[in-house]
């Protein structure tokens, strides 16, 4: 039996639904999902194994013009997705006309590897508009295989999945067959807490936050976790904690529920808030949190 394996890297503008697609293709919630832009900060791998194939899906941050050091590092993750891809998924939505970075777009249309262009959120559009957009993107990215999907409703995902398997190169597996992702457990704790903060707080607060899990102790019937919520200023710390600590307790409760589902085990979660001044623009701190080598 011939075995296929390869890296399938997903790129696109913010809020296009890349994380929803990644989770639908992998069948597990690995990437956090909110309605806010820049939800994904790291490059996250999700591994799907079959008898004769291994697909390593990669979800990257949404493509933006960087405004500070953290965003520069996020775009470095996107650049790395071009370097090792065997198949590139370029994801757009119906109302979209171009990528926010022209250099990245030129890389796509001049790609020597297969490109799959996915037109997402078609459930929010008319049949006429969808057909117009299919023609538009076929002309714009002539080297691509174009599919219409709804990542949220999982419409046409199976068709895309079979196309990916067809395009995979012949190769042995890169990872053990029982491995789901390249990230450690603490990473998913951090991302789950950050997701709840993105959902609970408005404006700049969620973007100023980083999570560090100091302790992860797994016992037979429970996982005991202690995590720090880092903010850049004292005023942000006050907002995160909130009146009588109620907003922070809400984040903790929602995060604990999600983590219990993810780990399939009871979770005890302690949250603390700490000021880490200007961490988003500090090279040392960005290395500490895994945004730089």
N, C-alpha and C positions, 0 to 999 in steps of 0.2 A: 504493500500500500504506500503510495506517495504521500509524504507529509508536507504540509505548507505552514509557514509561519511568517509573521511580519508586523511592523509597527504601522498603525493606522492613526494618523494624527489629525485632530479636529481643530480648525481655526475659523475665525470670523469676528465680526464686530461685537461689542458688548450687547447683552440682552437679546441675542439672536436664538438662544435656547441650546447652546452647546452642552451644558451640563445635563440638561434634561435628556438630550440625545445620548450622551455617554451612559447615563444610568439605564436608559431603555435598551441600549445595545449590550451592556454588560449584564443586565438583569439584577443589579444591586445598586443601592444608593451609595456611591462613592464620592460624587461631587455635590457640594451644597448648592441649593437652588433658592434664589430670592428674586424679587422683581427689581432689585437695585443693580446698577452697573458695577463692574469690577468685583463681582462676588468671588470669582475664581482668582486666586493670587498665585498659586503654584501650578506646576505641571503635574497632573495626576494620571497614573497609569491604571487601567482596568484590564484584567487578563481573562480572556474567554478561551476555554479549551474544548476541543472536540476530539474524536478518535484520530482524525487525520489532519487536524489544524490547530494552531494557536494564534489568536489575534490579540495583539497588545494595543488597546485603544489608549489614546492620550488626549486628555482635555487640557487646553491651555487657557490663560487669561484672554479676555476680549481685547482686540487690537485697538489701541488708543495712541494719541500723541502724548508722551510722558511729560508730567509736570514736576515730578520730584524723584528722588533716588529710588524709592520703593517701586514706582511705576516703571522706571528704567529697567529694574531687575525683572519685573513682570514681563516686559517686552523681550528680555533676553531668553525667557522660557519659550516665547513664541518663536524666536529665531532658531532655537535648538530643535523645535518641532520640524523645521524644514530640513535640518541636517540628517536626521536618521529615519525619515519617513519612507516606507515602502509604498504606501497609498496615502494621499492627502484628501481629507474631507474639507471642502470649503462650504460653510453654511451661511445662507442668507435668508432674509425674510421678505415677504411680498413687497413691502414698501421701500425696500433698500435698492440703491443704485450703484454703490461703490464701496470699496474697502477704505477704512480711515487712514491707511498707510499705503501710498502708491508703490513704494519699493516692494512691500509684501505682495501686492497685487501682481506686479510684474513677475515676481518669482512664481506665482501660481500659473499664469498663462504661458510661462516659458518652462514649466516643469517637465522634467524627463521621466517622471514617475506618473502612474495613473492618478487622475484627479476626479473625485466624485463631488459634484455640486448639488447640494440639497437645498431646495426651496421650502423653508419651514413656515409653519403657522398658516397653512392654506385653508384651515377651517375658519379663519377669520376674514376670508376674502371671497369674491365671487368667481364663478367658473371663467368668465370672460377675462377678468384681471389675471387670474392664474395662467391662462393660456398665453396672454400677452407677455407675462414675465418669463415663461418658459422660453419663448422665442428670443426675448431680450438677452437672457443669460447664455443661451446657446451661441448667440453671436458674440457676446462679450468674452466668454471663456470657451472658445471652440474646441479646446483639447479635453473637455470634461464630459463625464457621463452625468446627465441632469435627471434628478428625481424630485418629485413633490412629496412632502411628508408633513405630518403633524407629530412632532416628538412627544408632545404632551399626551395626545390621544393614541400614540403608538401606531398611527396610520402609515402604512407602507414601510415600516421599519424592517420587517422580515425580508422584503424584496431587496432592500439596500444591504442587509446582512449577507444574503446569498451572493450578491454582486461582489462584496468585499472578499468572500471566500474564493470566488472565481479569479479575482485579480491578485491574490496572495502569491508571493514567490515560493518556490519549492525550498524548504529549509527545515532543519530540526527545530524543536522547541527552544525558546530562549530562557524560559523559566520553568520550575517544577510544575507538573500538571495540576497540583492541588492549590497553587498560589493564585490569589484573586487580585492582588495589587502589589505595588512596590513600596507602599507607605506603611510605616509602623502603626500600631494601635493608637499611640498617643497623638499622632497626626489627626486621626479621625475624631478623637475627643476634642482637640483644638478646633477643628473645622465645624463640628456640631455646635459648640458653644458660640463660635463666631457667627454661624448661621442664625442662631436665636437672637443675637445682638443686632444683626442686620434687620431682622424682622421687627424687633421691639423698639428700636430707637431711630430718630430721624436725623436728617441733614448730615453734618460732617462726623458726628460721633462714631458711627460704625467703621468709618475709614481710618480713624485714628487708633483703632483697637488691634492688638495682637494677643494671642493666647499662648501661654506656656504651661504645660502640664508637668508639675513638679513631682507628682507621685502617682503611680498606677500599680496597685497591688491587687492581684487576682487571687481570690480564695475560692474554695469549692462552690459556695453558694452566692457569692457576692464579689463585685469589683469595687474597690475603694479608690476614689480619684480625688486628687487635690490639684486645682488649676488656678493660675493667676491670669487675670485680665489686665493687660498693660494698656495704659492710655498716655497721651503726651502731656496733658496739663491737669492741674488740680481741679479746675472747673469741670473738666470732663469726668474726672473721678466722681465728683458730686452728682453729676447727671446719671452716670451708670448706676451708682448705688440708689439714688432717688429717695423720695420721701419715705421715711421709716424702713428703707431697704426693700420696699415692695417690688420695684422694677427688677432689681437684681435677683430677688427670690423667684420671680416669674421666669427669668432667663434660666436659672438653675433647675427649676421644675421641668420646663420644656426640654432642656438639654438632657436631663436625666431620663425622661420618657423615651426620647429618640435613641439614646445610647443603650437603653435596655433592649430596645428592638434590634439595634445593630449587633450587639454582643450576645443577645438571647440569654441574658442573665440579669439579676438584680444589681443595681448600681447605687452606690452612695457617693454623692458628688459635693465637694466643698469648693466654693468660689471666693476668691479674694481679688481686690482691685488695687493696683499699684501704679504709680506715675513713673514712666520711663521717658524722660524729656526728649522730644524730637527724634524718636527712634526711626521714623520713616526716612530720615535724611542722614542717618548715621551708618557708615559702612560696617563698623564693628557689630552694631545691633542687627543689621540686615544679614550679616553672615551668621550670627547667633540663631536667627529665626529661619535660616535655610534659604534665603533669597539670593545669596551670593556664595561662591565657592571660597 
